């Protein structure tokens, strides 16, 4: 039986879902993610695009080209940044774990881009 996960932006204008096991759950500390989210790290969940759907509010999603390969999706109503897609991974959609509203047991399996880990944080990489 496939498990289903639901999520939304902060205001609820955009709602999304995905089914089955994610391809990965991983923290990212790259400069682009840190700057886009105003945070030390972002925990991403990656799924096949075939597993992912926007269930409500697609017209509220704005896409920002953060590089020549990548776009970041955010809610134009509340500003929540929660989606990522890239030509590097053309058949995947990535979403912020913090925006998944369904109770779940998803846990990050590690940290990506550790070479970009900021020296100014008290956080440590396991």
N, CA, C and O atoms as a GROMACS GRO file, in nm:
protein
  504
    1UNK      N    1   0.084  -0.119   0.000
    1UNK     CA    2   0.000   0.000   0.000
    1UNK      C    3   0.088   0.126   0.000
    1UNK      O    4   0.180   0.139   0.082
    2UNK      N    5   0.060   0.214  -0.092
    2UNK     CA    6   0.136   0.338  -0.101
    2UNK      C    7   0.094   0.435   0.007
    2UNK      O    8  -0.025   0.452   0.035
    3UNK      N    9   0.193   0.498   0.068
    3UNK     CA   10   0.166   0.601   0.168
    3UNK      C   11   0.149   0.733   0.096
    3UNK      O   12   0.215   0.758  -0.005
    4UNK      N   13   0.063   0.818   0.147
    4UNK     CA   14   0.039   0.949   0.088
    4UNK      C   15   0.078   1.058   0.187
    4UNK      O   16   0.054   1.046   0.307
    5UNK      N   17   0.139   1.165   0.135
    5UNK     CA   18   0.183   1.277   0.216
    5UNK      C   19   0.119   1.404   0.161
    5UNK      O   20   0.107   1.420   0.039
    6UNK      N   21   0.078   1.494   0.249
    6UNK     CA   22   0.020   1.622   0.210
    6UNK      C   23   0.103   1.734   0.269
    6UNK      O   24   0.170   1.718   0.371
    7UNK      N   25   0.097   1.849   0.203
    7UNK     CA   26   0.168   1.965   0.253
    7UNK      C   27   0.108   2.092   0.200
    7UNK      O   28   0.021   2.090   0.112
    8UNK      N   29   0.155   2.204   0.253
    8UNK     CA   30   0.103   2.334   0.208
    8UNK      C   31   0.202   2.444   0.242
    8UNK      O   32   0.297   2.425   0.318
    9UNK      N   33   0.176   2.559   0.184
    9UNK     CA   34   0.249   2.678   0.223
    9UNK      C   35   0.192   2.725   0.357
    9UNK      O   36   0.099   2.663   0.409
   10UNK      N   37   0.246   2.830   0.412
   10UNK     CA   38   0.202   2.877   0.544
   10UNK      C   39   0.055   2.920   0.546
   10UNK      O   40  -0.017   2.890   0.642
   11UNK      N   41   0.010   2.989   0.442
   11UNK     CA   42  -0.128   3.039   0.442
   11UNK      C   43  -0.230   2.938   0.391
   11UNK      O   44  -0.351   2.959   0.404
   12UNK      N   45  -0.182   2.827   0.333
   12UNK     CA   46  -0.272   2.723   0.283
   12UNK      C   47  -0.324   2.747   0.142
   12UNK      O   48  -0.401   2.666   0.090
   13UNK      N   49  -0.284   2.856   0.078
   13UNK     CA   50  -0.330   2.883  -0.058
   13UNK      C   51  -0.282   2.777  -0.156
   13UNK      O   52  -0.351   2.744  -0.252
   14UNK      N   53  -0.163   2.722  -0.131
   14UNK     CA   54  -0.108   2.616  -0.214
   14UNK      C   55  -0.103   2.488  -0.132
   14UNK      O   56  -0.050   2.486  -0.021
   15UNK      N   57  -0.159   2.383  -0.188
   15UNK     CA   58  -0.154   2.253  -0.123
   15UNK      C   59  -0.099   2.152  -0.223
   15UNK      O   60  -0.132   2.155  -0.342
   16UNK      N   61  -0.014   2.063  -0.173
   16UNK     CA   62   0.048   1.963  -0.260
   16UNK      C   63   0.043   1.827  -0.193
   16UNK      O   64   0.013   1.815  -0.074
   17UNK      N   65   0.072   1.725  -0.271
   17UNK     CA   66   0.079   1.590  -0.216
   17UNK      C   67   0.178   1.507  -0.298
   17UNK      O   68   0.210   1.540  -0.412
   18UNK      N   69   0.224   1.401  -0.236
   18UNK     CA   70   0.302   1.302  -0.308
   18UNK      C   71   0.276   1.167  -0.244
   18UNK      O   72   0.236   1.157  -0.128
   19UNK      N   73   0.300   1.063  -0.322
   19UNK     CA   74   0.272   0.928  -0.275
   19UNK      C   75   0.397   0.842  -0.283
   19UNK      O   76   0.491   0.870  -0.359
   20UNK      N   77   0.396   0.740  -0.204
   20UNK     CA   78   0.502   0.641  -0.200
   20UNK      C   79   0.627   0.697  -0.132
   20UNK      O   80   0.629   0.810  -0.085
   21UNK      N   81   0.728   0.616  -0.127
   21UNK     CA   82   0.851   0.652  -0.057
   21UNK      C   83   0.930   0.758  -0.135
   21UNK      O   84   0.948   0.746  -0.256
   22UNK      N   85   0.977   0.862  -0.066
   22UNK     CA   86   1.061   0.962  -0.134
   22UNK      C   87   1.192   0.901  -0.182
   22UNK      O   88   1.238   0.800  -0.129
   23UNK      N   89   1.251   0.964  -0.283
   23UNK     CA   90   1.383   0.921  -0.330
   23UNK      C   91   1.490   0.955  -0.226
   23UNK      O   92   1.586   0.880  -0.208
   24UNK      N   93   1.472   1.068  -0.159
   24UNK     CA   94   1.567   1.107  -0.055
   24UNK      C   95   1.502   1.209   0.038
   24UNK      O   96   1.404   1.275   0.003
   25UNK      N   97   1.560   1.220   0.157
   25UNK     CA   98   1.532   1.326   0.253
   25UNK      C   99   1.670   1.370   0.301
   25UNK      O  100   1.743   1.292   0.360
   26UNK      N  101   1.705   1.496   0.274
   26UNK     CA  102   1.842   1.539   0.304
   26UNK      C  103   1.846   1.688   0.334
   26UNK      O  104   1.776   1.768   0.272
   27UNK      N  105   1.930   1.723   0.429
   27UNK     CA  106   1.955   1.864   0.460
   27UNK      C  107   2.051   1.922   0.358
   27UNK      O  108   2.143   1.854   0.313
   28UNK      N  109   2.030   2.046   0.321
   28UNK     CA  110   2.120   2.115   0.230
   28UNK      C  111   2.171   2.242   0.296
   28UNK      O  112   2.094   2.321   0.351
   29UNK      N  113   2.302   2.260   0.291
   29UNK     CA  114   2.363   2.379   0.348
   29UNK      C  115   2.434   2.462   0.241
   29UNK      O  116   2.521   2.544   0.272
   30UNK      N  117   2.397   2.439   0.114
   30UNK     CA  118   2.462   2.515   0.007
   30UNK      C  119   2.425   2.663   0.019
   30UNK      O  120   2.322   2.699   0.075
   31UNK      N  121   2.511   2.746  -0.035
   31UNK     CA  122   2.492   2.891  -0.028
   31UNK      C  123   2.357   2.932  -0.088
   31UNK      O  124   2.289   3.018  -0.032
   32UNK      N  125   2.318   2.873  -0.200
   32UNK     CA  126   2.193   2.911  -0.266
   32UNK      C  127   2.071   2.881  -0.178
   32UNK      O  128   1.981   2.964  -0.166
   33UNK      N  129   2.068   2.764  -0.117
   33UNK     CA  130   1.955   2.730  -0.029
   33UNK      C  131   1.954   2.818   0.095
   33UNK      O  132   1.848   2.865   0.138
   34UNK      N  133   2.072   2.841   0.153
   34UNK     CA  134   2.078   2.925   0.272
   34UNK      C  135   2.026   3.065   0.242
   34UNK      O  136   1.947   3.121   0.319
   35UNK      N  137   2.069   3.122   0.132
   35UNK     CA  138   2.026   3.258   0.096
   35UNK      C  139   1.879   3.263   0.058
   35UNK      O  140   1.808   3.357   0.096
   36UNK      N  141   1.832   3.164  -0.017
   36UNK     CA  142   1.691   3.163  -0.061
   36UNK      C  143   1.596   3.149   0.056
   36UNK      O  144   1.485   3.203   0.054
   37UNK      N  145   1.637   3.075   0.160
   37UNK     CA  146   1.548   3.049   0.273
   37UNK      C  147   1.582   3.132   0.396
   37UNK      O  148   1.509   3.130   0.495
   38UNK      N  149   1.692   3.207   0.391
   38UNK     CA  150   1.732   3.286   0.508
   38UNK      C  151   1.757   3.198   0.628
   38UNK      O  152   1.719   3.233   0.740
   39UNK      N  153   1.820   3.084   0.605
   39UNK     CA  154   1.838   2.985   0.709
   39UNK      C  155   1.973   2.916   0.694
   39UNK      O  156   2.035   2.923   0.588
   40UNK      N  157   2.017   2.850   0.798
   40UNK     CA  158   2.143   2.777   0.794
   40UNK      C  159   2.132   2.653   0.706
   40UNK      O  160   2.230   2.615   0.641
   41UNK      N  161   2.015   2.590   0.703
   41UNK     CA  162   1.996   2.468   0.625
   41UNK      C  163   1.849   2.455   0.586
   41UNK      O  164   1.761   2.515   0.647
   42UNK      N  165   1.826   2.376   0.483
   42UNK     CA  166   1.690   2.341   0.440
   42UNK      C  167   1.686   2.190   0.427
   42UNK      O  168   1.777   2.130   0.369
   43UNK      N  169   1.584   2.128   0.481
   43UNK     CA  170   1.567   1.984   0.466
   43UNK      C  171   1.474   1.959   0.348
   43UNK      O  172   1.357   1.997   0.351
   44UNK      N  173   1.527   1.896   0.244
   44UNK     CA  174   1.452   1.870   0.122
   44UNK      C  175   1.406   1.725   0.115
   44UNK      O  176   1.475   1.633   0.160
   45UNK      N  177   1.286   1.706   0.058
   45UNK     CA  178   1.232   1.575   0.027
   45UNK      C  179   1.225   1.568  -0.125
   45UNK      O  180   1.162   1.654  -0.187
   46UNK      N  181   1.287   1.469  -0.185
   46UNK     CA  182   1.286   1.456  -0.330
   46UNK      C  183   1.201   1.338  -0.373
   46UNK      O  184   1.215   1.227  -0.321
   47UNK      N  185   1.112   1.364  -0.469
   47UNK     CA  186   1.025   1.258  -0.521
   47UNK      C  187   1.024   1.264  -0.673
   47UNK      O  188   1.059   1.367  -0.732
   48UNK      N  189   0.985   1.155  -0.736
   48UNK     CA  190   0.966   1.154  -0.880
   48UNK      C  191   0.850   1.248  -0.913
   48UNK      O  192   0.751   1.253  -0.841
   49UNK      N  193   0.863   1.322  -1.021
   49UNK     CA  194   0.755   1.415  -1.058
   49UNK      C  195   0.623   1.342  -1.077
   49UNK      O  196   0.517   1.401  -1.054
   50UNK      N  197   0.627   1.217  -1.118
   50UNK     CA  198   0.504   1.139  -1.135
   50UNK      C  199   0.433   1.114  -1.002
   50UNK      O  200   0.313   1.089  -1.000
   51UNK      N  201   0.505   1.121  -0.891
   51UNK     CA  202   0.448   1.100  -0.758
   51UNK      C  203   0.391   1.228  -0.699
   51UNK      O  204   0.318   1.224  -0.600
   52UNK      N  205   0.422   1.342  -0.758
   52UNK     CA  206   0.393   1.474  -0.700
   52UNK      C  207   0.276   1.541  -0.770
   52UNK      O  208   0.261   1.530  -0.892
   53UNK      N  209   0.193   1.612  -0.693
   53UNK     CA  210   0.087   1.692  -0.755
   53UNK      C  211   0.058   1.817  -0.672
   53UNK      O  212   0.070   1.818  -0.550
   54UNK      N  213   0.019   1.922  -0.744
   54UNK     CA  214  -0.034   2.042  -0.680
   54UNK      C  215  -0.183   2.022  -0.674
   54UNK      O  216  -0.248   2.011  -0.778
   55UNK      N  217  -0.239   2.018  -0.555
   55UNK     CA  218  -0.380   1.987  -0.536
   55UNK      C  219  -0.467   2.111  -0.529
   55UNK      O  220  -0.588   2.104  -0.551
   56UNK      N  221  -0.407   2.224  -0.497
   56UNK     CA  222  -0.482   2.349  -0.483
   56UNK      C  223  -0.384   2.466  -0.498
   56UNK      O  224  -0.272   2.462  -0.447
   57UNK      N  225  -0.428   2.568  -0.569
   57UNK     CA  226  -0.355   2.694  -0.570
   57UNK      C  227  -0.235   2.704  -0.662
   57UNK      O  228  -0.143   2.781  -0.634
   58UNK      N  229  -0.233   2.627  -0.770
   58UNK     CA  230  -0.118   2.634  -0.860
   58UNK      C  231  -0.093   2.776  -0.910
   58UNK      O  232   0.022   2.814  -0.934
   59UNK      N  233  -0.198   2.855  -0.925
   59UNK     CA  234  -0.182   2.993  -0.971
   59UNK      C  235  -0.112   3.082  -0.867
   59UNK      O  236  -0.067   3.192  -0.900
   60UNK      N  237  -0.103   3.035  -0.743
   60UNK     CA  238  -0.033   3.110  -0.637
   60UNK      C  239   0.117   3.080  -0.633
   60UNK      O  240   0.190   3.144  -0.558
   61UNK      N  241   0.163   2.984  -0.713
   61UNK     CA  242   0.305   2.950  -0.712
   61UNK      C  243   0.378   3.039  -0.811
   61UNK      O  244   0.341   3.046  -0.928
   62UNK      N  245   0.480   3.106  -0.763
   62UNK     CA  246   0.570   3.183  -0.848
   62UNK      C  247   0.703   3.110  -0.849
   62UNK      O  248   0.745   3.054  -0.748
   63UNK      N  249   0.770   3.112  -0.964
   63UNK     CA  250   0.898   3.044  -0.978
   63UNK      C  251   1.007   3.148  -1.000
   63UNK      O  252   0.994   3.238  -1.082
   64UNK      N  253   1.116   3.132  -0.925
   64UNK     CA  254   1.231   3.219  -0.936
   64UNK      C  255   1.348   3.137  -0.990
   64UNK      O  256   1.383   3.033  -0.934
   65UNK      N  257   1.410   3.183  -1.099
   65UNK     CA  258   1.526   3.114  -1.155
   65UNK      C  259   1.648   3.151  -1.070
   65UNK      O  260   1.705   3.258  -1.086
   66UNK      N  261   1.686   3.061  -0.981
   66UNK     CA  262   1.797   3.088  -0.890
   66UNK      C  263   1.933   3.056  -0.952
   66UNK      O  264   2.037   3.092  -0.896
   67UNK      N  265   1.933   2.989  -1.066
   67UNK     CA  266   2.054   2.963  -1.142
   67UNK      C  267   2.011   2.928  -1.284
   67UNK      O  268   1.892   2.928  -1.315
   68UNK      N  269   2.107   2.900  -1.370
   68UNK     CA  270   2.071   2.865  -1.507
   68UNK      C  271   2.001   2.729  -1.514
   68UNK      O  272   1.929   2.701  -1.610
   69UNK      N  273   2.021   2.644  -1.411
   69UNK     CA  274   1.960   2.511  -1.410
   69UNK      C  275   1.839   2.497  -1.318
   69UNK      O  276   1.759   2.405  -1.335
   70UNK      N  277   1.825   2.587  -1.222
   70UNK     CA  278   1.731   2.562  -1.113
   70UNK      C  279   1.630   2.673  -1.091
   70UNK      O  280   1.656   2.790  -1.117
   71UNK      N  281   1.512   2.630  -1.042
   71UNK     CA  282   1.406   2.724  -1.005
   71UNK      C  283   1.356   2.689  -0.866
   71UNK      O  284   1.353   2.573  -0.826
   72UNK      N  285   1.316   2.793  -0.794
   72UNK     CA  286   1.260   2.777  -0.659
   72UNK      C  287   1.118   2.831  -0.660
   72UNK      O  288   1.092   2.943  -0.704
   73UNK      N  289   1.026   2.748  -0.608
   73UNK     CA  290   0.886   2.785  -0.607
   73UNK      C  291   0.844   2.839  -0.471
   73UNK      O  292   0.881   2.784  -0.367
   74UNK      N  293   0.766   2.947  -0.475
   74UNK     CA  294   0.717   3.006  -0.351
   74UNK      C  295   0.574   3.052  -0.369
   74UNK      O  296   0.528   3.075  -0.481
   75UNK      N  297   0.502   3.064  -0.258
   75UNK     CA  298   0.364   3.110  -0.260
   75UNK      C  299   0.363   3.262  -0.276
   75UNK      O  300   0.426   3.333  -0.198
   76UNK      N  301   0.292   3.310  -0.376
   76UNK     CA  302   0.285   3.454  -0.400
   76UNK      C  303   0.196   3.524  -0.299
   76UNK      O  304   0.197   3.647  -0.291
   77UNK      N  305   0.120   3.449  -0.221
   77UNK     CA  306   0.035   3.510  -0.118
   77UNK      C  307   0.109   3.529   0.014
   77UNK      O  308   0.105   3.638   0.072
   78UNK      N  309   0.177   3.424   0.062
   78UNK     CA  310   0.243   3.434   0.194
   78UNK      C  311   0.395   3.434   0.186
   78UNK      O  312   0.461   3.465   0.285
   79UNK      N  313   0.451   3.401   0.071
   79UNK     CA  314   0.596   3.404   0.054
   79UNK      C  315   0.669   3.276   0.092
   79UNK      O  316   0.792   3.271   0.081
   80UNK      N  317   0.597   3.174   0.137
   80UNK     CA  318   0.664   3.050   0.175
   80UNK      C  319   0.742   2.992   0.057
   80UNK      O  320   0.686   2.972  -0.051
   81UNK      N  321   0.871   2.966   0.080
   81UNK     CA  322   0.956   2.902  -0.021
   81UNK      C  323   0.959   2.754   0.010
   81UNK      O  324   1.009   2.713   0.114
   82UNK      N  325   0.904   2.673  -0.081
   82UNK     CA  326   0.890   2.532  -0.048
   82UNK      C  327   0.915   2.434  -0.161
   82UNK      O  328   0.911   2.313  -0.138
   83UNK      N  329   0.939   2.480  -0.283
   83UNK     CA  330   0.960   2.389  -0.395
   83UNK      C  331   1.093   2.418  -0.464
   83UNK      O  332   1.142   2.531  -0.464
   84UNK      N  333   1.149   2.314  -0.524
   84UNK     CA  334   1.273   2.328  -0.600
   84UNK      C  335   1.268   2.229  -0.714
   84UNK      O  336   1.228   2.113  -0.697
   85UNK      N  337   1.307   2.276  -0.833
   85UNK     CA  338   1.321   2.186  -0.948
   85UNK      C  339   1.443   2.230  -1.028
   85UNK      O  340   1.481   2.347  -1.026
   86UNK      N  341   1.502   2.133  -1.098
   86UNK     CA  342   1.627   2.162  -1.168
   86UNK      C  343   1.644   2.071  -1.289
   86UNK      O  344   1.601   1.956  -1.288
   87UNK      N  345   1.706   2.125  -1.392
   87UNK     CA  346   1.738   2.043  -1.509
   87UNK      C  347   1.845   1.938  -1.474
   87UNK      O  348   1.865   1.843  -1.550
   88UNK      N  349   1.913   1.956  -1.361
   88UNK     CA  350   2.009   1.854  -1.315
   88UNK      C  351   1.937   1.725  -1.278
   88UNK      O  352   1.993   1.616  -1.292
   89UNK      N  353   1.814   1.737  -1.230
   89UNK     CA  354   1.731   1.624  -1.190
   89UNK      C  355   1.593   1.643  -1.254
   89UNK      O  356   1.498   1.675  -1.184
   90UNK      N  357   1.581   1.625  -1.386
   90UNK     CA  358   1.460   1.663  -1.459
   90UNK      C  359   1.334   1.587  -1.422
   90UNK      O  360   1.223   1.635  -1.447
   91UNK      N  361   1.347   1.470  -1.364
   91UNK     CA  362   1.227   1.393  -1.329
   91UNK      C  363   1.199   1.396  -1.179
   91UNK      O  364   1.134   1.305  -1.127
   92UNK      N  365   1.248   1.500  -1.109
   92UNK     CA  366   1.225   1.511  -0.965
   92UNK      C  367   1.164   1.645  -0.928
   92UNK      O  368   1.186   1.746  -0.994
   93UNK      N  369   1.087   1.644  -0.819
   93UNK     CA  370   1.041   1.765  -0.753
   93UNK      C  371   1.090   1.755  -0.610
   93UNK      O  372   1.079   1.650  -0.546
   94UNK      N  373   1.143   1.864  -0.560
   94UNK     CA  374   1.191   1.869  -0.421
   94UNK      C  375   1.102   1.965  -0.345
   94UNK      O  376   1.067   2.072  -0.395
   95UNK      N  377   1.065   1.927  -0.224
   95UNK     CA  378   0.985   2.015  -0.140
   95UNK      C  379   1.044   2.020   0.000
   95UNK      O  380   1.109   1.926   0.044
   96UNK      N  381   1.019   2.130   0.068
   96UNK     CA  382   1.071   2.149   0.203
   96UNK      C  383   0.998   2.056   0.300
   96UNK      O  384   0.875   2.054   0.305
   97UNK      N  385   1.074   1.978   0.375
   97UNK     CA  386   1.015   1.886   0.473
   97UNK      C  387   0.928   1.962   0.574
   97UNK      O  388   0.826   1.909   0.619
   98UNK      N  389   0.967   2.084   0.609
   98UNK     CA  390   0.892   2.162   0.707
   98UNK      C  391   0.750   2.195   0.661
   98UNK      O  392   0.665   2.230   0.743
   99UNK      N  393   0.723   2.185   0.531
   99UNK     CA  394   0.590   2.218   0.478
   99UNK      C  395   0.500   2.097   0.462
   99UNK      O  396   0.386   2.111   0.417
  100UNK      N  397   0.547   1.979   0.499
  100UNK     CA  398   0.462   1.859   0.494
  100UNK      C  399   0.376   1.858   0.619
  100UNK      O  400   0.427   1.862   0.731
  101UNK      N  401   0.246   1.854   0.599
  101UNK     CA  402   0.152   1.865   0.710
  101UNK      C  403   0.101   1.730   0.762
  101UNK      O  404   0.049   1.723   0.873
  102UNK      N  405   0.115   1.626   0.684
  102UNK     CA  406   0.075   1.493   0.726
  102UNK      C  407   0.172   1.442   0.832
  102UNK      O  408   0.293   1.456   0.816
  103UNK      N  409   0.121   1.384   0.941
  103UNK     CA  410   0.214   1.322   1.036
  103UNK      C  411   0.301   1.219   0.961
  103UNK      O  412   0.249   1.141   0.881
  104UNK      N  413   0.430   1.220   0.987
  104UNK     CA  414   0.520   1.133   0.912
  104UNK      C  415   0.640   1.096   0.997
  104UNK      O  416   0.661   1.149   1.107
  105UNK      N  417   0.718   1.004   0.944
  105UNK     CA  418   0.842   0.963   1.010
  105UNK      C  419   0.963   0.989   0.920
  105UNK      O  420   1.065   0.922   0.934
  106UNK      N  421   0.951   1.084   0.830
  106UNK     CA  422   1.062   1.117   0.741
  106UNK      C  423   1.172   1.188   0.820
  106UNK      O  424   1.144   1.280   0.896
  107UNK      N  425   1.295   1.144   0.801
  107UNK     CA  426   1.410   1.200   0.872
  107UNK      C  427   1.524   1.214   0.772
  107UNK      O  428   1.544   1.128   0.686
  108UNK      N  429   1.596   1.322   0.783
  108UNK     CA  430   1.710   1.346   0.696
  108UNK      C  431   1.813   1.234   0.709
  108UNK      O  432   1.843   1.188   0.819
  109UNK      N  433   1.866   1.192   0.594
  109UNK     CA  434   1.967   1.087   0.595
  109UNK      C  435   2.109   1.144   0.597
  109UNK      O  436   2.206   1.069   0.602
  110UNK      N  437   2.119   1.277   0.593
  110UNK     CA  438   2.251   1.337   0.594
  110UNK      C  439   2.248   1.481   0.546
  110UNK      O  440   2.141   1.542   0.535
  111UNK      N  441   2.366   1.534   0.519
  111UNK     CA  442   2.381   1.674   0.480
  111UNK      C  443   2.453   1.682   0.346
  111UNK      O  444   2.557   1.619   0.326
  112UNK      N  445   2.396   1.760   0.256
  112UNK     CA  446   2.460   1.781   0.126
  112UNK      C  447   2.536   1.912   0.123
  112UNK      O  448   2.505   2.006   0.196
  113UNK      N  449   2.636   1.918   0.037
  113UNK     CA  450   2.718   2.038   0.017
  113UNK      C  451   2.790   2.082   0.145
  113UNK      O  452   2.795   2.200   0.177
  114UNK      N  453   2.843   1.985   0.217
  114UNK     CA  454   2.911   2.017   0.343
  114UNK      C  455   3.031   2.109   0.323
  114UNK      O  456   3.073   2.177   0.416
  115UNK      N  457   3.086   2.110   0.202
  115UNK     CA  458   3.198   2.200   0.175
  115UNK      C  459   3.156   2.347   0.179
  115UNK      O  460   3.240   2.436   0.186
  116UNK      N  461   3.024   2.372   0.175
  116UNK     CA  462   2.971   2.508   0.183
  116UNK      C  463   2.913   2.541   0.321
  116UNK      O  464   2.851   2.645   0.339
  117UNK      N  465   2.934   2.451   0.417
  117UNK     CA  466   2.880   2.471   0.552
  117UNK      C  467   2.936   2.600   0.610
  117UNK      O  468   3.058   2.620   0.612
  118UNK      N  469   2.849   2.688   0.660
  118UNK     CA  470   2.897   2.818   0.709
  118UNK      C  471   2.974   2.806   0.840
  118UNK      O  472   2.936   2.729   0.929
  119UNK      N  473   3.078   2.882   0.851
  119UNK     CA  474   3.161   2.882   0.973
  119UNK      C  475   3.098   2.963   1.085
  119UNK      O  476   3.141   2.954   1.200
  120UNK      N  477   2.995   3.043   1.053
  120UNK     CA  478   2.936   3.134   1.152
  120UNK      C  479   2.827   3.069   1.236
  120UNK      O  480   2.773   3.135   1.325
  121UNK      N  481   2.794   2.943   1.212
  121UNK     CA  482   2.686   2.880   1.287
  121UNK      C  483   2.740   2.792   1.399
  121UNK      O  484   2.850   2.738   1.391
  122UNK      N  485   2.660   2.778   1.505
  122UNK     CA  486   2.695   2.687   1.614
  122UNK      C  487   2.644   2.546   1.586
  122UNK      O  488   2.674   2.453   1.661
  123UNK      N  489   2.566   2.529   1.477
  123UNK     CA  490   2.518   2.397   1.440
  123UNK      C  491   2.636   2.310   1.401
  123UNK      O  492   2.738   2.360   1.355
  124UNK      N  493   2.621   2.181   1.419
  124UNK     CA  494   2.725   2.086   1.382
  124UNK      C  495   2.667   1.983   1.286
  124UNK      O  496   2.548   1.953   1.291
  125UNK      N  497   2.750   1.931   1.200
  125UNK     CA  498   2.710   1.824   1.110
  125UNK      C  499   2.738   1.693   1.181
  125UNK      O  500   2.849   1.670   1.230
  126UNK      N  501   2.636   1.605   1.185
  126UNK     CA  502   2.653   1.475   1.248
  126UNK      C  503   2.751   1.391   1.169
  126UNK      O  504   2.779   1.277   1.206
   0.00000   0.00000   0.00000
